Amino acid sequence: MGLRGRAAAVALATAALAAGAAGCGGSDEAARTTRPAAATPSPFAYDASRPLGFRNNGRVNSPYPIAVDDVSYAAPSGRVPAYLALPDKARRLPAVIYLHGSGEGRERFLLPAVWAASRRAVGLTLTLPSSSAGAPPAGLTPAQSLARDRRIFASDVVAVRRAVDVLRSLPQVDPTRIGLVGWSLGARVAAVTAGAEPRLRAVVLMSGGSLPVSAYAAQAPAALRAQVRRSLTQIDPLRWLARARPGEVMLQDGRRDEIVPRAALVALQKAAPRGSIVRWYPAGHDLNAQVYRDQLAFLAKRLPIDGPPVKGARTGP
């Protein structure tokens, strides 16, 4: 197989990992802070002392009990646009971060963020850096393809960790009560962040799946499998999710998911730490309204979000 064919095979394997096998739109503190490889720095490390560069460009929605502000902040990959949903006179409330699927943006989960805010929480939806990564340049070697895919995925995780920094800096947020919800690709990012970010108190993974690294490596030519395995292991959602705090994770999957293979959904469920909640729904990849009711109940209990509800605002589907 020529260089072009090998590069394509490696790109296929890494693309499957980064897109949730789909292309869709440790149990204690010591284990959670252990690096994936003894001699390799975490790909999700960043300089937390750098300025957040938080900007609030003002409200973007019409009069409603919940304000939606157009905000952004600095991350190593560049500025991250987001929407911030706030109840009136919010102060020291729990907060929830929402992550979209592949190629989408901050608009995808604005409504669930507003539902959370209507229950007296702060909602933040952001656009992951991978959404603007674009197509890979022509002529990349296999090693360059692997490095690029790993770097893009790591930038998504770091952007979420910086979102935690932003929320903790806001007077409206209780820094000890921050949750994370991700769907599809966002669920894979959230699964890794659950193990890499000890400040989270609740994580919900919707339609998230991942096969073992060995399954992706098997798609590469034999001569490149070791290289693929080393690269993907650093960002393996199964490995990182296992390090999440016990009892903080909820997984929500559709029995008729037409995008993520059932084996990948089940593998991520099995990787979750003890005490995790697993729910199956009679739905496809987009799931259904009951999913949002259940996750809001989970977040309300876990963070907790204890209201009272904002008068005149919808608190769920």
Backbone bond lengths (Angstrom), bond angles and torsions (degrees), N, CA, C in turn:
res aa  C-N    CA-C-N  psi(-1)  N-CA   C-N-CA  omega(-1)  CA-C   N-CA-C  phi
1 M - - - 1.464 - - 1.517 109.30 -
2 G 1.331 117.68 132.54 1.447 121.88 -179.10 1.510 111.71 -76.04
3 L 1.340 114.84 176.31 1.458 120.30 -177.90 1.521 111.36 -60.31
4 R 1.339 116.53 -41.31 1.455 119.66 -179.58 1.528 110.91 -61.28
5 G 1.344 116.25 -43.21 1.456 119.79 179.73 1.515 112.48 -66.91
6 R 1.318 117.15 -38.81 1.461 120.04 178.43 1.520 110.64 -66.50
7 A 1.322 116.34 -42.26 1.460 119.53 179.46 1.532 110.37 -62.09
8 A 1.342 115.97 -39.29 1.464 119.43 179.24 1.517 111.05 -64.37
9 A 1.335 116.43 -40.14 1.462 119.76 -179.63 1.521 111.04 -65.13
10 V 1.336 115.97 -42.55 1.453 119.58 178.76 1.522 110.28 -65.95
11 A 1.340 116.37 -41.80 1.458 119.70 178.62 1.524 110.84 -60.87
12 L 1.334 116.99 -38.83 1.456 120.79 178.36 1.516 110.95 -61.55
13 A 1.327 115.93 -45.02 1.461 119.51 -178.80 1.515 111.44 -64.17
14 T 1.337 116.92 -46.11 1.455 119.22 -177.98 1.514 111.39 -71.98
15 A 1.320 117.38 -34.40 1.462 119.14 177.68 1.522 110.59 -64.31
16 A 1.318 116.82 -38.57 1.459 120.02 177.60 1.517 110.58 -61.11
17 L 1.325 116.59 -39.92 1.457 120.27 178.55 1.512 110.87 -67.67
18 A 1.323 117.80 -48.13 1.458 121.11 -174.72 1.515 112.63 -68.80
19 A 1.325 118.06 -28.02 1.471 120.50 -176.74 1.519 112.69 -101.46
20 G 1.299 118.12 15.85 1.465 119.84 175.68 1.506 112.27 75.54
21 A 1.323 117.31 35.04 1.453 122.18 -178.23 1.513 110.49 56.44
22 A 1.358 115.53 26.75 1.449 116.70 -170.36 1.512 115.95 -146.17
23 G 1.298 119.66 -35.89 1.451 121.21 -172.44 1.504 112.06 74.70
24 C 1.349 117.05 30.50 1.452 123.07 -175.18 1.522 110.96 -87.06
25 G 1.524 105.54 151.40 1.457 116.61 169.88 1.581 105.28 -61.54
26 G 26.707 144.94 47.30 1.402 166.51 174.00 1.491 110.47 14.94
27 S 0.928 125.69 141.48 1.455 131.69 -166.17 1.519 114.36 -92.52
28 D 1.312 120.57 -15.99 1.457 120.41 177.73 1.526 108.66 -126.87
29 E 1.323 116.72 174.91 1.462 120.37 -173.65 1.517 112.15 -61.49
30 A 1.339 117.49 -36.95 1.456 119.71 179.20 1.519 111.02 -63.00
31 A 1.333 116.38 -44.43 1.463 119.71 179.73 1.511 111.38 -66.31
32 R 1.325 117.11 -34.02 1.458 120.53 -175.39 1.521 111.84 -71.40
33 T 1.326 117.77 -25.11 1.450 119.63 -177.18 1.518 112.69 -102.04
34 T 1.335 117.59 0.44 1.457 120.86 177.37 1.517 110.26 -73.01
35 R 1.313 117.71 137.70 1.451 120.94 179.80 1.518 110.03 -73.64
36 P 1.344 116.60 151.58 1.464 119.71 -178.50 1.512 112.94 -60.84
37 A 1.314 118.78 -36.39 1.462 122.53 178.33 1.515 107.82 -130.19
38 A 1.321 116.50 135.12 1.452 121.16 -170.44 1.521 112.71 -55.95
39 A 1.330 118.37 -38.72 1.457 120.68 -174.06 1.526 112.25 -102.49
40 T 1.322 118.09 6.45 1.459 121.21 -174.61 1.521 110.35 -115.74
41 P 1.335 118.73 124.59 1.458 120.13 177.09 1.528 110.37 -62.17
42 S 1.313 116.18 150.73 1.456 119.73 177.55 1.522 110.10 -61.65
43 P 1.342 118.50 134.65 1.464 120.19 176.63 1.526 112.22 -70.53
44 F 1.334 117.00 -6.10 1.457 121.40 -177.13 1.529 112.13 -108.55
45 A 1.326 116.39 13.15 1.459 120.38 175.82 1.526 109.41 -76.94
46 Y 1.328 116.32 152.64 1.462 121.12 177.71 1.519 108.54 -158.00
47 D 1.305 116.86 167.54 1.455 122.43 -179.23 1.525 109.04 -87.50
48 A 1.305 116.82 99.09 1.460 121.48 -176.86 1.527 112.41 -71.47
49 S 1.333 117.46 -11.93 1.461 119.85 -179.47 1.525 112.49 -81.98
50 R 1.331 117.50 -11.97 1.460 119.59 -179.80 1.528 110.22 -69.75
51 P 1.327 117.49 147.03 1.473 120.68 -178.02 1.527 111.74 -56.74
52 L 1.322 115.56 142.41 1.462 120.53 178.93 1.529 111.78 -72.61
53 G 1.307 116.92 -27.00 1.461 120.02 -179.32 1.510 112.81 57.98
54 F 1.330 116.98 35.89 1.464 120.40 -176.85 1.525 110.24 -69.61
55 R 1.334 115.78 130.79 1.461 121.81 177.97 1.525 109.46 -127.81
56 N 1.310 115.54 134.20 1.458 121.35 175.17 1.525 107.69 -116.68
57 N 1.336 115.80 111.02 1.457 121.47 -178.29 1.520 113.29 -88.72
58 G 1.324 116.35 6.88 1.448 119.72 174.29 1.515 114.29 100.98
59 R 1.303 113.82 175.09 1.458 122.35 -175.83 1.522 110.93 -71.52
60 V 1.360 115.86 141.77 1.466 120.45 -179.09 1.519 113.03 -118.08
61 N 1.326 118.31 -9.17 1.469 119.25 -179.31 1.517 111.05 -103.45
62 S 1.313 115.57 162.03 1.454 121.90 178.60 1.522 109.39 -73.37
63 P 1.323 117.60 169.05 1.468 119.71 -178.81 1.530 112.56 -50.41
64 Y 1.320 115.08 126.89 1.459 123.27 -177.72 1.523 105.76 -164.56
65 P 1.321 118.71 153.15 1.467 119.36 -178.26 1.532 114.16 -59.19
66 I 1.339 117.81 -21.49 1.465 121.86 177.70 1.531 108.98 -110.52
67 A 1.327 117.11 125.06 1.459 121.39 176.80 1.519 110.05 -86.61
68 V 1.319 116.63 140.03 1.455 122.41 174.26 1.527 107.86 -116.18
69 D 1.325 116.33 115.79 1.457 121.97 -178.69 1.525 111.21 -103.72
70 D 1.318 115.79 142.29 1.459 123.22 174.55 1.522 107.92 -85.93
71 V 1.336 116.79 112.25 1.466 120.89 -175.50 1.528 110.24 -128.77
72 S 1.308 115.45 168.49 1.466 121.32 173.60 1.516 108.38 -156.50
73 Y 1.327 115.54 164.24 1.463 120.79 179.35 1.526 109.93 -152.00
74 A 1.309 115.71 167.45 1.464 121.18 -175.93 1.523 110.99 -91.32
75 A 1.324 115.76 139.18 1.465 123.56 172.76 1.527 106.88 -137.39
76 P 1.322 118.52 163.62 1.466 119.69 179.81 1.521 113.95 -56.22
77 S 1.337 117.62 -28.68 1.461 121.09 -179.00 1.526 112.96 -84.48
78 G 1.322 117.55 -7.00 1.456 121.54 -177.61 1.524 110.52 129.19
79 R 1.316 117.17 -172.59 1.459 120.52 -179.01 1.531 110.98 -73.46
80 V 1.314 115.33 141.75 1.463 122.37 -179.08 1.523 108.58 -112.25
81 P 1.344 118.23 114.47 1.461 120.01 176.51 1.523 111.26 -77.97
82 A 1.325 116.11 147.17 1.463 120.37 -177.78 1.518 109.76 -154.02
83 Y 1.324 115.46 164.85 1.459 122.54 169.53 1.522 107.91 -115.85
84 L 1.327 115.20 137.27 1.453 121.82 179.86 1.523 108.50 -115.37
85 A 1.338 116.37 119.45 1.467 122.09 -179.77 1.524 108.94 -101.53
86 L 1.339 115.79 123.31 1.457 120.88 -172.25 1.523 111.81 -132.38
87 P 1.329 117.58 129.97 1.469 119.08 168.31 1.524 109.53 -74.36
88 D 1.315 117.07 157.81 1.455 121.85 -178.72 1.524 110.96 -62.49
89 K 1.322 115.37 138.69 1.471 122.83 177.20 1.529 112.08 57.41
90 A 1.329 116.16 36.01 1.469 120.37 179.23 1.519 110.44 -67.48
91 R 1.318 116.10 140.46 1.463 120.37 174.94 1.525 109.29 -158.53
92 R 1.336 114.26 125.68 1.469 122.60 178.47 1.526 112.06 52.23
93 L 1.320 114.50 50.14 1.456 121.19 176.07 1.527 110.03 -98.37
94 P 1.338 118.49 158.98 1.461 119.91 170.98 1.524 109.03 -64.49
95 A 1.321 116.83 162.71 1.465 121.63 -178.61 1.526 109.69 -137.53
96 V 1.340 115.34 150.42 1.460 121.33 179.16 1.522 109.16 -131.82
97 I 1.337 116.67 130.45 1.462 124.16 176.01 1.521 108.14 -98.30
98 Y 1.340 116.98 136.14 1.463 122.03 -179.92 1.527 110.16 -118.44
99 L 1.359 116.29 134.97 1.463 122.59 -177.37 1.518 110.87 -120.84
100 H 1.316 116.45 132.70 1.466 124.73 -176.44 1.529 111.58 -85.54
101 G 1.327 115.64 -179.55 1.456 122.64 176.98 1.515 112.76 -88.73
102 S 1.311 116.32 -175.28 1.463 122.65 -175.48 1.520 111.52 -62.25
103 G 1.339 115.93 130.91 1.449 121.81 175.45 1.510 115.11 75.44
104 E 1.319 118.60 6.25 1.462 121.86 -179.02 1.524 110.11 -99.59
105 G 1.338 116.35 -165.76 1.454 120.19 -177.96 1.511 112.43 -147.37
106 R 1.301 115.04 -168.72 1.466 122.30 -173.79 1.521 113.64 -63.91
107 E 1.345 117.72 -19.78 1.465 120.58 -179.32 1.524 112.60 -69.29
108 R 1.342 116.72 -24.69 1.466 121.18 -169.53 1.525 113.16 -56.16
109 F 1.323 117.93 -40.96 1.461 120.12 -176.11 1.523 112.55 -119.83
110 L 1.338 114.97 30.57 1.463 118.38 177.84 1.527 111.33 -64.95
111 L 1.338 117.83 -41.08 1.459 119.80 -179.09 1.528 111.83 -62.37
112 P 1.349 120.60 -48.16 1.469 119.10 175.38 1.527 113.22 -59.57
113 A 1.338 117.17 -33.97 1.466 119.62 177.17 1.524 110.69 -64.96
114 V 1.339 116.77 -37.65 1.464 120.80 177.63 1.530 110.37 -69.74
115 W 1.332 117.33 -37.07 1.467 119.63 175.38 1.521 110.81 -59.65
116 A 1.338 116.10 -43.73 1.470 119.30 178.68 1.526 110.58 -62.70
117 A 1.340 115.94 -42.59 1.466 119.65 178.96 1.521 111.45 -63.84
118 S 1.337 116.44 -32.62 1.466 120.07 179.19 1.523 111.94 -68.05
119 R 1.318 115.88 -17.90 1.466 120.64 177.29 1.526 111.95 -96.92
120 R 1.318 117.03 8.92 1.459 124.66 179.86 1.526 111.89 81.25
121 A 1.321 115.12 52.98 1.459 122.50 169.38 1.526 106.87 -134.55
122 V 1.313 116.98 170.80 1.462 122.36 174.08 1.520 107.46 -104.36
123 G 1.334 117.25 127.04 1.457 120.91 179.59 1.524 110.99 -105.70
124 L 1.326 116.85 138.10 1.467 121.73 178.34 1.522 108.82 -132.74
125 T 1.324 116.92 120.94 1.464 121.52 174.16 1.520 107.69 -114.22
126 L 1.314 116.81 132.80 1.468 119.54 -176.94 1.520 110.77 -126.11
127 T 1.324 115.49 160.95 1.457 121.84 174.05 1.523 108.31 -97.59
128 L 1.320 116.64 115.96 1.461 120.75 -178.07 1.533 110.80 -65.22
129 P 1.318 118.39 143.31 1.464 121.19 179.75 1.525 114.05 -55.69
130 S 1.335 117.90 -30.02 1.462 120.38 -178.39 1.522 112.43 -62.16
131 S 1.339 117.37 -23.34 1.459 119.89 -178.62 1.523 112.52 -65.79
132 S 1.321 117.02 -22.45 1.462 120.67 -179.82 1.531 112.61 -111.59
133 A 1.331 116.35 14.35 1.471 119.82 -176.74 1.523 112.00 -69.67
134 G 1.312 117.64 -30.88 1.459 120.51 -179.67 1.521 112.59 76.60
135 A 1.330 115.17 178.00 1.469 120.92 179.34 1.522 110.17 -72.16
136 P 1.328 117.46 150.18 1.472 119.71 178.36 1.522 110.56 -67.45
137 P 1.325 117.62 144.94 1.469 119.82 177.22 1.522 111.01 -65.55
138 A 1.310 115.75 152.82 1.465 120.61 179.97 1.518 110.62 -69.58
139 G 1.322 114.69 151.48 1.461 120.34 172.38 1.508 116.28 82.78
140 L 1.338 118.03 13.30 1.463 118.91 178.69 1.521 110.40 -69.74
141 T 1.312 116.64 141.77 1.459 121.12 172.85 1.527 108.75 -75.69
142 P 1.330 117.84 165.07 1.468 119.28 176.02 1.525 112.71 -54.93
143 A 1.326 117.42 -42.95 1.461 120.14 179.71 1.519 111.30 -63.64
144 Q 1.321 116.30 -38.58 1.460 119.71 179.08 1.523 111.89 -69.08
145 S 1.332 116.53 -37.20 1.462 120.13 177.04 1.519 111.18 -63.32
146 L 1.323 116.42 -44.35 1.456 120.56 178.65 1.520 111.13 -62.34
147 A 1.330 115.94 -45.05 1.464 120.35 -178.50 1.523 111.15 -63.66
148 R 1.327 116.02 -40.12 1.463 119.84 179.75 1.529 111.35 -64.43
149 D 1.332 117.03 -48.32 1.462 120.18 -179.59 1.526 111.58 -62.72
150 R 1.319 116.06 -40.34 1.466 119.53 178.81 1.533 110.65 -65.34
151 R 1.315 116.35 -40.97 1.466 120.92 -179.33 1.528 111.39 -65.38
152 I 1.336 117.11 -41.26 1.467 120.39 179.88 1.525 110.76 -64.85
153 F 1.338 116.64 -45.48 1.461 119.24 179.46 1.532 110.50 -63.69
154 A 1.326 116.61 -42.40 1.470 119.78 179.53 1.522 110.99 -62.70
155 S 1.331 117.54 -35.17 1.463 119.83 179.61 1.518 110.89 -65.22
156 D 1.339 117.40 -33.15 1.468 120.31 175.89 1.528 110.82 -64.21
157 V 1.325 116.24 -46.34 1.466 120.06 -179.27 1.526 110.80 -63.23
158 V 1.323 116.58 -43.88 1.468 119.82 -179.77 1.526 110.64 -64.61
159 A 1.337 117.31 -36.90 1.463 119.82 177.54 1.529 111.03 -60.99
160 V 1.327 116.85 -35.78 1.468 120.36 177.59 1.528 110.32 -70.60
161 R 1.315 116.66 -40.72 1.466 119.44 177.96 1.531 110.68 -62.72
162 R 1.323 116.96 -37.69 1.466 120.20 176.27 1.538 110.74 -68.12
163 A 1.326 116.68 -31.63 1.459 119.27 174.94 1.527 110.86 -62.42
164 V 1.330 116.32 -37.17 1.465 120.13 174.66 1.523 109.77 -61.57
165 D 1.330 116.67 -43.25 1.470 120.32 177.25 1.527 111.11 -58.37
166 V 1.341 115.38 -44.56 1.470 120.22 -179.22 1.524 110.38 -60.72
167 L 1.316 116.94 -50.29 1.458 120.16 -178.04 1.527 111.49 -60.60
168 R 1.306 116.74 -41.03 1.463 120.23 -179.96 1.531 112.29 -65.81
169 S 1.322 116.88 -20.11 1.461 120.78 179.97 1.526 112.96 -86.28
170 L 1.339 117.65 -12.32 1.456 121.52 -175.11 1.525 111.37 -88.19
171 P 1.326 117.75 136.38 1.473 119.69 179.48 1.522 112.69 -66.13
172 Q 1.336 117.52 -20.02 1.469 120.20 179.97 1.532 112.63 -75.55
173 V 1.344 117.57 -11.89 1.467 121.64 -170.82 1.524 111.63 -112.40
174 D 1.325 115.05 136.30 1.459 121.75 168.98 1.534 106.69 -80.81
175 P 1.319 119.91 112.81 1.465 121.87 -173.64 1.517 114.78 -65.48
176 T 1.318 117.70 -11.31 1.464 120.65 -179.88 1.524 112.72 -96.03
177 R 1.345 117.66 1.07 1.471 120.04 -175.26 1.534 110.33 -131.76
178 I 1.308 116.52 74.09 1.466 121.59 -178.55 1.525 109.19 -121.82
179 G 1.341 115.31 131.14 1.457 121.62 178.83 1.517 111.43 -118.08
180 L 1.332 115.56 170.53 1.462 121.96 -176.18 1.525 109.23 -142.67
181 V 1.334 116.29 132.58 1.462 122.93 176.84 1.520 108.43 -126.10
182 G 1.335 117.65 130.24 1.459 120.79 178.05 1.517 111.04 -134.87
183 W 1.336 115.48 144.51 1.462 121.44 178.63 1.522 109.98 -120.65
184 S 1.343 117.43 135.21 1.454 123.28 174.85 1.536 110.08 59.67
185 L 1.337 119.12 -119.53 1.467 119.30 174.83 1.522 110.16 -56.63
186 G 1.334 116.48 -40.09 1.458 119.46 178.34 1.512 112.83 -60.43
187 A 1.343 117.61 -29.70 1.465 120.79 176.51 1.520 110.65 -69.44
188 R 1.335 117.35 -36.85 1.466 120.08 177.46 1.522 110.72 -66.54
189 V 1.336 115.73 -41.73 1.464 120.10 176.72 1.530 109.50 -63.27
190 A 1.331 116.36 -43.41 1.463 120.41 179.83 1.524 111.70 -65.55
191 A 1.335 117.62 -35.28 1.465 120.71 179.07 1.520 110.84 -62.64
192 V 1.317 115.75 -43.09 1.468 119.39 178.34 1.526 110.09 -69.19
193 T 1.330 116.69 -43.41 1.462 120.10 -179.54 1.521 111.11 -62.00
194 A 1.322 117.43 -32.66 1.463 120.82 178.95 1.523 111.52 -58.11
195 G 1.342 116.47 -34.05 1.451 119.74 179.02 1.511 113.92 -90.92
196 A 1.335 116.88 -23.45 1.465 120.90 -176.66 1.518 113.00 -92.68
197 E 1.323 117.12 -18.44 1.469 121.26 -174.13 1.531 111.42 -119.18
198 P 1.339 117.49 100.27 1.465 120.41 -174.45 1.527 114.64 -73.41
199 R 1.333 118.08 -7.23 1.466 119.56 -176.36 1.524 113.53 -86.08
200 L 1.326 117.65 -4.50 1.455 120.52 178.26 1.523 110.45 -78.11
201 R 1.340 115.68 146.42 1.459 120.87 179.61 1.523 113.00 -117.16
202 A 1.324 118.55 -8.06 1.462 121.79 177.43 1.516 107.84 -160.18
203 V 1.337 116.89 136.54 1.461 122.36 -179.63 1.519 108.82 -135.14
204 V 1.333 116.82 129.15 1.464 122.53 177.54 1.524 108.14 -118.06
205 L 1.341 116.39 126.89 1.463 122.77 -179.28 1.516 108.46 -113.68
206 M 1.334 117.24 115.19 1.464 123.33 -177.69 1.531 109.50 -108.29
207 S 1.331 116.08 124.40 1.477 121.55 177.45 1.525 111.48 52.11
208 G 1.305 115.98 41.70 1.459 120.98 -179.89 1.512 111.19 -103.45
209 G 1.317 116.38 133.93 1.458 119.90 179.07 1.508 112.05 -143.79
210 S 1.320 115.55 157.20 1.461 121.34 176.48 1.518 108.95 -161.39
211 L 1.312 115.96 129.72 1.456 120.35 173.18 1.527 109.30 -85.51
212 P 1.322 118.57 162.94 1.462 120.34 175.21 1.523 111.56 -58.94
213 V 1.314 116.18 151.55 1.463 120.89 179.66 1.521 111.32 -54.80
214 S 1.321 117.54 -34.88 1.460 120.92 -179.11 1.526 111.79 -59.49
215 A 1.335 116.81 -32.09 1.464 119.93 179.69 1.522 111.23 -68.88
216 Y 1.319 117.06 -37.82 1.461 120.14 177.37 1.526 111.04 -73.08
217 A 1.323 115.82 -40.47 1.463 119.32 179.75 1.522 111.53 -62.24
218 A 1.325 116.86 -32.51 1.465 120.46 -179.05 1.524 112.25 -64.22
219 Q 1.334 118.09 -19.47 1.456 121.40 179.11 1.523 112.54 -79.65
220 A 1.319 117.07 -13.09 1.458 121.42 -179.60 1.528 110.30 -90.85
221 P 1.340 117.92 158.33 1.466 120.20 174.23 1.526 110.89 -57.07
222 A 1.302 117.02 149.86 1.470 121.71 -175.26 1.518 112.32 -52.84
223 A 1.334 117.13 -39.60 1.465 120.67 -176.61 1.527 112.72 -67.45
224 L 1.319 116.54 -18.40 1.464 120.11 -176.09 1.522 113.14 -107.38
225 R 1.333 117.40 -2.60 1.465 118.95 -173.22 1.527 113.15 -63.33
226 A 1.303 117.83 -39.02 1.463 119.99 179.92 1.527 110.39 -63.74
227 Q 1.317 116.29 -40.39 1.453 120.87 179.47 1.525 110.93 -65.97
228 V 1.327 116.11 -42.82 1.461 120.34 177.69 1.525 110.10 -62.97
229 R 1.314 116.20 -43.49 1.467 120.57 -178.46 1.528 111.02 -61.58
230 R 1.330 116.80 -44.43 1.471 119.69 179.93 1.521 111.22 -63.08
231 S 1.320 116.04 -42.38 1.464 119.98 -176.49 1.525 111.58 -68.03
232 L 1.329 117.04 -47.29 1.454 120.44 -175.49 1.527 112.94 -73.42
233 T 1.321 116.97 -27.62 1.459 119.99 179.01 1.526 110.95 -60.50
234 Q 1.327 117.24 -33.23 1.466 120.35 -178.89 1.524 112.70 -63.86
235 I 1.341 117.16 -26.97 1.463 120.25 -176.95 1.526 111.67 -120.75
236 D 1.302 117.14 23.65 1.466 123.16 -175.44 1.530 111.29 -69.10
237 P 1.337 119.01 114.87 1.469 120.58 179.37 1.528 113.43 -59.46
238 L 1.331 117.37 -34.58 1.456 119.74 -179.39 1.527 110.73 -63.84
239 R 1.296 116.09 -42.40 1.462 120.65 -178.22 1.530 111.50 -69.67
240 W 1.325 116.12 -41.98 1.460 119.28 -177.68 1.527 112.00 -73.83
241 L 1.324 117.70 -38.82 1.460 119.57 -179.64 1.521 111.29 -61.64
242 A 1.321 116.80 -34.15 1.465 120.29 179.39 1.528 112.17 -60.37
243 R 1.328 117.23 -17.97 1.467 121.59 -178.53 1.518 113.13 -92.89
244 A 1.312 117.25 -1.68 1.463 120.18 179.75 1.522 110.47 -65.75
245 R 1.305 115.75 159.32 1.458 120.53 180.00 1.528 110.28 -67.39
246 P 1.322 118.80 131.54 1.467 121.09 178.92 1.526 111.85 -56.52
247 G 1.316 115.01 137.24 1.451 120.25 176.72 1.511 115.56 84.37
248 E 1.345 118.17 -0.83 1.461 119.19 -176.01 1.530 113.04 -100.94
249 V 1.355 118.49 -2.43 1.466 121.37 -171.23 1.526 111.72 -112.88
250 M 1.331 115.30 137.90 1.466 122.53 171.89 1.528 107.45 -126.00
251 L 1.343 117.27 132.40 1.456 122.57 178.20 1.517 109.22 -115.81
252 Q 1.331 117.13 128.99 1.455 123.21 -177.28 1.529 109.23 -125.11
253 D 1.334 116.50 119.28 1.461 120.94 -174.80 1.523 111.18 -134.91
254 G 1.332 115.30 152.64 1.445 121.39 178.97 1.524 111.52 -96.38
255 R 1.309 116.37 135.46 1.467 119.95 179.06 1.525 111.80 -68.86
256 R 1.325 116.92 -17.93 1.464 120.72 -179.77 1.532 111.23 -113.28
257 D 1.322 116.65 29.42 1.464 119.89 -179.81 1.524 109.40 -58.16
258 E 1.325 116.45 119.49 1.456 122.22 -177.39 1.523 112.40 -95.54
259 I 1.318 117.55 0.95 1.466 122.05 -176.64 1.527 111.86 -112.00
260 V 1.303 116.47 -56.42 1.472 120.97 -178.31 1.526 109.35 -92.15
261 P 1.329 118.76 125.97 1.468 120.88 178.88 1.523 111.91 -58.83
262 R 1.319 115.98 144.60 1.459 119.80 -179.76 1.528 111.57 -57.05
263 A 1.328 117.20 -37.49 1.470 119.86 -179.99 1.526 111.26 -59.58
264 A 1.342 116.62 -36.56 1.461 120.06 179.69 1.525 110.93 -72.42
265 L 1.339 117.23 -38.19 1.462 120.53 176.41 1.526 110.44 -61.55
266 V 1.332 115.84 -46.62 1.460 120.74 -177.85 1.529 111.08 -66.24
267 A 1.324 117.13 -38.11 1.466 120.13 -179.84 1.524 111.15 -61.44
268 L 1.340 116.91 -41.13 1.466 119.16 178.61 1.521 110.61 -68.08
269 Q 1.326 117.02 -37.51 1.469 120.04 176.49 1.528 110.81 -60.02
270 K 1.319 115.97 -45.09 1.464 120.17 -177.41 1.526 112.29 -67.94
271 A 1.342 116.45 -25.30 1.457 119.71 -179.58 1.522 112.37 -79.03
272 A 1.321 117.16 -15.90 1.460 120.81 -176.53 1.528 111.01 -65.04
273 P 1.329 117.77 148.92 1.467 120.65 -178.42 1.522 111.56 -69.16
274 R 1.315 115.63 166.00 1.454 120.45 -179.21 1.535 109.86 -59.12
275 G 1.308 114.44 148.76 1.454 119.52 179.85 1.515 114.16 85.37
276 S 1.346 117.53 -0.43 1.457 119.73 179.27 1.530 110.12 -72.38
277 I 1.332 115.21 151.34 1.461 121.72 178.89 1.523 109.05 -101.68
278 V 1.334 117.07 128.32 1.463 122.52 179.02 1.524 108.32 -117.13
279 R 1.341 115.94 126.31 1.452 120.77 179.15 1.533 109.84 -128.67
280 W 1.325 115.43 131.73 1.465 122.28 173.58 1.523 108.79 -106.23
281 Y 1.339 116.05 144.24 1.459 121.14 -177.50 1.529 110.21 -129.26
282 P 1.322 117.79 150.31 1.472 120.89 176.64 1.531 109.33 -77.98
283 A 1.324 115.88 70.49 1.462 121.02 -172.00 1.522 110.13 -151.29
284 G 1.336 115.22 168.15 1.452 122.14 175.07 1.517 111.44 -91.13
285 H 1.321 115.24 -159.54 1.466 120.90 -174.91 1.526 112.30 -61.20
286 D 1.324 117.47 -34.06 1.466 120.96 -179.01 1.527 112.85 -76.36
287 L 1.345 116.77 -10.62 1.460 122.90 179.07 1.533 111.05 64.26
288 N 1.340 118.15 -157.93 1.458 120.26 -174.08 1.525 110.92 -148.45
289 A 1.329 116.08 -179.22 1.464 120.66 -174.78 1.520 112.66 -63.11
290 Q 1.344 117.42 -34.29 1.461 119.93 -179.12 1.516 111.67 -60.95
291 V 1.329 116.58 -31.54 1.470 121.04 177.80 1.525 110.29 -56.16
292 Y 1.329 116.60 -45.72 1.456 120.39 -177.16 1.523 111.95 -70.89
293 R 1.320 116.67 -35.32 1.467 118.66 175.30 1.525 110.65 -62.45
294 D 1.346 116.28 -44.87 1.461 120.40 -177.96 1.526 111.68 -66.64
295 Q 1.340 116.90 -41.55 1.471 118.22 -177.75 1.522 111.21 -70.41
296 L 1.348 117.77 -34.94 1.458 119.46 176.20 1.524 110.73 -64.36
297 A 1.334 116.90 -38.11 1.465 120.29 176.80 1.526 110.75 -65.01
298 F 1.341 116.90 -40.48 1.459 121.30 178.21 1.521 111.09 -63.60
299 L 1.329 117.03 -46.90 1.461 121.41 179.57 1.522 111.42 -63.65
300 A 1.339 115.72 -40.32 1.461 119.78 179.92 1.520 111.15 -61.32
301 K 1.312 116.57 -37.58 1.465 120.78 179.90 1.519 111.88 -77.99
302 R 1.334 116.78 -40.09 1.452 120.42 -170.42 1.534 113.22 -79.15
303 L 1.335 118.06 -34.79 1.473 118.54 -171.79 1.532 114.84 -78.71
304 P 1.275 126.85 -44.81 1.461 127.03 -11.70 1.534 111.34 -91.08
305 I 1.338 114.58 164.39 1.457 122.27 170.12 1.525 105.77 -108.90
306 D 1.326 116.79 113.59 1.463 118.22 -168.99 1.522 114.59 -121.59
307 G 1.341 116.68 17.15 1.462 120.36 170.15 1.518 114.53 64.01
308 P 1.320 118.63 -156.29 1.475 126.00 3.87 1.520 112.48 -72.10
309 P 1.333 117.95 159.02 1.467 120.62 -179.98 1.528 111.25 -57.91
310 V 1.316 115.81 150.52 1.466 121.32 178.89 1.521 108.53 -74.70
311 K 1.305 116.36 127.09 1.466 121.27 -177.81 1.522 111.03 -62.93
312 G 1.337 115.06 130.68 1.444 121.00 177.30 1.513 115.39 84.59
313 A 1.324 118.30 2.24 1.467 122.24 -179.84 1.527 110.94 -112.59
314 R 1.321 116.31 143.17 1.466 120.50 176.49 1.526 109.65 -74.81
315 T 1.318 115.95 136.71 1.461 121.00 -176.69 1.530 112.90 -106.83
316 G 1.332 117.64 9.82 1.459 120.21 179.39 1.508 110.81 168.33
317 P 1.341 116.15 177.64 1.475 120.86 -178.80 1.532 111.46 -72.35
